[in-house]
Amino acid sequence: MALHDAAIVGFAETKIVERSTSDIWELGAQVLHGLLADTGIAKDEIDGLILSSSTTGSGNIFWSQTFADQLGLVLDFAQTVDIGGCSPVGAVARAAAAIDAGFCSVVLCLFADTQAAEDNRNGRRSFAEEWTAPLGYLGPVTAFGLLSTRYAHQYGLDETALAALAVAQRGHAVLNPLAVEKLRKPITTQDYLQSRMIAEPVRLLDCVMVCDGASGVLVMSRRAAERRGLTRVAVPVGYGERTNHRGNESIVDVTESGHADAGRRAFAAAGITPARIGSIHPYDDFIIAIMLQLEMLGFCKPGQGGAFIHAHDFTHAGDIPLNTGGGQISAGQCGLAGGGTNLIEAVRQIFGQGGARQVRARASALVTGIGGIPYGRNWMTSAVMILTDGS
């Protein structure tokens, strides 16, 4: 069995909110019940559980076991994926591998976080608290400010191109009833350009809003899905993952990420090129991350992202539909489970359930992940997954 012999057969998600009144277990239960209703699969048939990273559970070394207990699941396989925003697509890849190995047959991949309501982070979770924070390098906004400044120095930074991406994604959030309510308002290019600076040249409308929410998918073998009559599937036909890209080098180009290598592997396995992708759902904690990934994935050459953006239409009706649910920037970022928002939207589009924001070319979609931001290099982990409708 190969990666493409597995299939996502159902998806579910909660509404994204600024601060949840439900705890993480309740959100997870909502997703589980939604998946059971969507697929007709019985709860007792689920024998695998893979969780994404979660700030809420970062201090719990028994996280997957605890979540299984809270949901009343009896499992043959359980795992927590700890690669940050890459965890949702990483969970699907690991589910396919676990099914292939015979460890389990029906896997719940669950992405939940209540970072706004229940932030229980461990204070010594990475190098940042010891090595970068004391020097004023205070988290992702600072990191992306430096990254953007470096990109501007090397290539020039076209802010109107970034604005085009922001406007397109916000337009999609307006059409998404599950997006956080505060962000379901259209914006213009001028709104973007006039939004206040947070860490120059990063503006407010470049950034995600920390929110709470959950989503998930059910994964099984394609043969098992066919036997059940589950013909509506999203098949992972290509996947690539790179951690600590160029980490053995002292000085690297910070505008380069592991998406270049991960993307090559994903496209090679899928047997398609970027031009044949129906919709793209890149991880978007900051707007410039989208442009950098377009360059790294081969949609255009490094430094040509701005010109490429101006040459294409990124709305759901355009030639390169982008994060058609609004992405994390305009739908809200569910903490470390936020990458699930884009994955679910890709599956929704392949299933043909996009409603007012449905894309025309729904046979394939690309989803990416970004996990962690070190100092002096690009993202700690880069992940790329290509999905098709199985035809």
Buried (B, 14 or more C-beta within 10 A) or exposed (E): BEBBBBBBBBBBBBBBBBEBEBBBBBBBBBBBEBBBEBBEBEBEBBBBBBBBBBBBBBEBEEBBBBBBEBBEBEBBBBBBBBBBBBBBBBBBBBBBBBBBEEBBBBBBBBBBBBBBBBEBBEEEEEEBEEEBEEEEBEEBBBBBBBBBBBBBEEBEBBBEBBBBBBBBBBBBBBBBEBBBEEBBEEBEBEBBBEBEEBBEBBBEBBBBBBBBBBBBBBBBBBEBBEEBEBEBBBBBBBBBBBBEBBEEEEEBEBBBBBBBBBBBBBBEBBEBEBEEBBBBBBBBBBBBBBBBBBBBBBBBEBEBBBEBBEEBBBBBEBEBBBBBBBBBBBBBBBBBBBBBBBBBBBBBBBBEEBEEBBBEBBBBBBBBBBBBBBBEBBBBBBBBBBBBBBE
